[in-house]
């Protein structure tokens, strides 16, 4: 099973930049998308029914904002749209797909805002999200969660850590949540397989030639519950894939 996660920064814009060509060339079994900024009713048939995939689109109440999607070659046993908490689900941030022995969750975590006004909301979402994952584990399910976490965990995960210590995405409380996730047993797949790899980023600002100069952040992750970790074959970042200010990340599972 090969999973991809990608913040597409608007699926309609990504579609015009060749998203479906990438999808067919990716050989992905499951693709998780974030910041789609559209619901199914706003999309062409080619996106609602991509060749070989079932597509689930979840939009927020605010048009052109947030949104997530799941494209899968394998029908899940069940789908839950959201966490079951209205204050988060109204923004269209989460899809849970039960594949039997594990649940895959795609999530678009909030940003804290340039003025940090949304940091409390972001931290509340993070807490509720982890509670959901832990409840699933208590029910005997393995958990894979992926998406744009909007947080770089350690200094190695962004090009300029010192100048961003007071900016959302690298605040101590945001980073500490990932510590809690790891302490609960979840594995950051890419960093565990590439512990010393520098310059491994998934997002770049759209100005100042940041992507060309690789002045970026690692904001996009796959986390795997410990029972599934022995099945992980690979975890990769794909900066060569264009079409968004983020690039895709992938996980290969036996």
C-alpha positions in Angstrom: 0.0 0.0 0.0 1.4 3.4 -1.0 -0.1 6.5 0.6 0.5 10.1 -0.4 -0.4 13.2 1.5 -0.4 16.6 -0.1 -1.5 20.1 0.8 -2.5 21.2 -2.7 -3.3 24.9 -1.8 -6.5 24.8 -3.8 -7.5 21.7 -5.7 -8.9 23.7 -8.6 -5.6 25.5 -9.1 -3.7 22.2 -8.7 -6.0 20.6 -11.3 -5.0 23.3 -13.9 -1.4 22.6 -13.1 -1.7 18.8 -13.9 -2.9 17.3 -10.7 -4.6 14.3 -12.4 -1.5 13.6 -14.5 0.5 13.4 -11.2 -2.2 11.2 -9.6 -2.0 8.6 -12.4 1.8 8.6 -12.4 2.1 8.4 -8.6 0.9 4.7 -8.4 -0.7 5.7 -5.1 -3.3 3.4 -3.5 -4.5 6.3 -1.3 -4.1 10.0 -1.6 -4.9 12.4 1.2 -5.3 16.1 0.3 -5.5 19.2 2.4 -6.4 22.8 1.8 -8.6 21.8 -1.1 -10.7 24.9 -0.8 -13.7 23.3 -2.5 -16.5 20.8 -2.1 -17.6 18.1 -4.5 -20.3 20.3 -6.0 -17.7 22.9 -7.1 -15.5 20.4 -8.9 -15.5 18.9 -12.4 -16.4 15.3 -13.0 -12.7 14.4 -13.6 -12.0 15.3 -10.0 -15.1 13.8 -8.5 -14.5 10.5 -10.3 -10.8 10.2 -11.0 -10.0 7.1 -13.0 -9.6 4.2 -10.6 -10.3 6.1 -7.4 -13.2 6.7 -5.1 -13.2 10.4 -4.0 -14.4 11.8 -0.8 -14.4 15.6 -0.5 -15.1 17.5 2.7 -15.4 21.3 2.6 -15.7 23.9 5.3 -18.7 26.2 5.8 -16.6 29.2 4.7 -16.1 29.1 0.9 -12.6 28.9 -0.5 -11.1 28.0 2.8 -9.6 24.8 4.3 -11.1 21.5 3.1 -9.7 17.9 2.9 -10.2 15.0 0.6 -9.4 11.3 0.3 -8.8 9.5 -3.0 -8.6 5.7 -2.7 -8.4 2.7 -4.9 -9.6 0.5 -2.0 -13.0 1.1 -0.5 -12.9 1.7 3.2 -15.2 -0.2 5.5 -16.4 3.1 6.8 -15.8 6.9 6.5 -16.3 9.5 9.1 -16.1 13.2 8.1 -14.7 15.2 10.9 -13.9 14.5 14.5 -17.5 14.8 15.7 -16.8 18.2 17.2 -18.7 21.1 15.5 -16.2 23.9 16.2 -13.6 22.0 14.2 -15.8 20.1 11.7 -17.3 23.3 10.4 -13.9 24.1 8.9 -13.7 20.8 7.0 -10.4 19.6 8.5 -10.6 15.9 9.0 -11.5 12.6 7.3 -11.3 9.2 9.1 -11.2 6.1 6.9 -11.5 2.6 8.5 -9.6 0.0 6.4 -10.2 -2.8 8.8 -7.1 -3.4 10.9 -6.2 0.3 10.8 -7.8 3.7 10.5 -6.3 6.3 8.2 -6.9 10.0 9.1 -6.1 12.9 6.9 -6.1 16.3 8.6 -5.4 19.9 7.8 -4.3 21.4 11.1 -5.1 25.1 11.8 -2.5 27.7 11.6 -2.0 29.9 14.6 -2.3 33.1 12.5 0.3 35.8 12.0 -0.9 37.6 15.1 -1.1 34.2 17.0 -4.8 34.8 17.6 -5.7 31.3 16.4 -3.1 29.5 18.5 -5.6 28.5 21.2 -7.9 27.1 18.5 -5.0 25.2 16.9 -4.0 23.7 20.2 -7.6 22.7 21.0 -7.9 21.0 17.7 -4.6 19.2 18.3 -5.8 17.9 21.7 -9.1 16.7 20.3 -7.3 15.1 17.3 -5.0 13.1 19.6 -7.9 12.0 21.8 -9.6 10.6 18.7 -6.5 8.7 17.7 -6.1 7.3 21.3 -9.7 6.2 21.4 -9.3 4.3 18.1 -6.2 2.6 19.5 -8.1 1.7 22.7 -10.7 0.0 20.4 -7.9 -2.2 19.0 -7.3 -0.2 15.8 -3.9 0.7 14.3 -3.7 4.4 13.4 -2.0 6.2 10.5 -2.5 9.9 10.4 -1.1 12.4 7.9 -1.5 15.8 6.7 -0.3 19.4 7.0 0.3 19.6 10.8 1.4 23.3 10.4 4.2 22.7 12.8 7.9 22.1 12.4 9.0 19.8 15.2 12.7 20.4 15.7 15.3 22.9 14.4 16.4 20.4 11.7 12.8 20.7 10.3 13.1 24.3 9.1 15.8 26.3 7.4 15.8 29.3 9.9 14.8 28.1 13.3 16.3 31.0 15.3 14.3 33.7 13.5 11.0 31.8 13.7 10.9 30.9 17.4 8.1 33.4 18.0 6.1 32.6 14.8 3.3 30.1 14.5 4.5 26.8 13.3 7.5 26.8 15.6 6.1 28.0 18.9 7.2 25.9 21.9 3.6 24.8 22.7 3.0 23.8 19.1 6.2 21.7 19.0 5.5 20.2 22.4 2.3 18.6 21.1 4.5 16.6 18.7 6.6 15.5 21.7 3.3 14.3 23.3 2.4 12.4 20.1 5.8 10.6 20.1 5.6 9.9 23.8 2.3 8.2 23.2 4.1 5.8 20.9 3.4 7.2 17.4 6.3 7.2 15.0 7.2 10.1 12.8 7.9 7.9 9.8 10.1 10.2 7.7 12.3 11.5 10.6 12.7 8.0 12.1 14.0 6.7 8.8 16.1 9.8 8.1 17.2 11.0 11.6 20.0 13.3 10.4 18.7 14.5 7.0 18.9 18.2 6.8 17.1 20.3 4.1 14.1 18.0 4.1 11.2 20.4 3.7 7.7 20.2 2.5 6.6 23.8 2.3 8.3 27.0 1.0 7.1 30.6 1.0 5.9 31.8 -2.4 8.2 34.8 -2.5 11.9 35.5 -2.5 12.8 32.4 -4.4 12.4 30.3 -1.2 11.8 27.0 -3.0 14.7 27.4 -5.4 17.0 28.2 -2.4 15.3 25.5 -0.3 14.5 27.9 2.5 11.6 25.8 3.8 9.8 24.0 6.6 8.8 20.3 7.2 5.1 20.8 8.0 3.6 17.6 6.4 3.9 14.2 8.1 2.9 10.6 8.3 2.6 9.3 11.9 2.1 5.6 12.5 1.0 3.8 15.7 3.6 1.4 17.0 1.8 -1.8 16.1 2.0 -0.7 12.4 5.6 0.4 12.4 7.1 -3.0 11.5 5.0 -2.9 8.3 6.5 0.4 7.1 8.9 0.0 4.1 9.5 3.6 3.2 8.7 7.3 4.0 9.6 9.9 1.5 9.4 13.6 0.6 8.8 14.6 -3.0 10.1 18.2 -3.6 10.3 17.6 -7.3 6.5 17.6 -7.5 5.2 21.1 -8.3 1.7 22.6 -8.3 1.5 23.9 -4.8 3.6 25.7 -2.2 3.8 22.3 -0.4 5.1 19.1 -1.9 3.7 15.6 -1.4 5.0 13.1 1.2 4.5 9.4 1.0 4.4 6.2 3.1 4.8 2.7 1.8 3.2 0.0 4.0 3.5 -3.8 3.6 
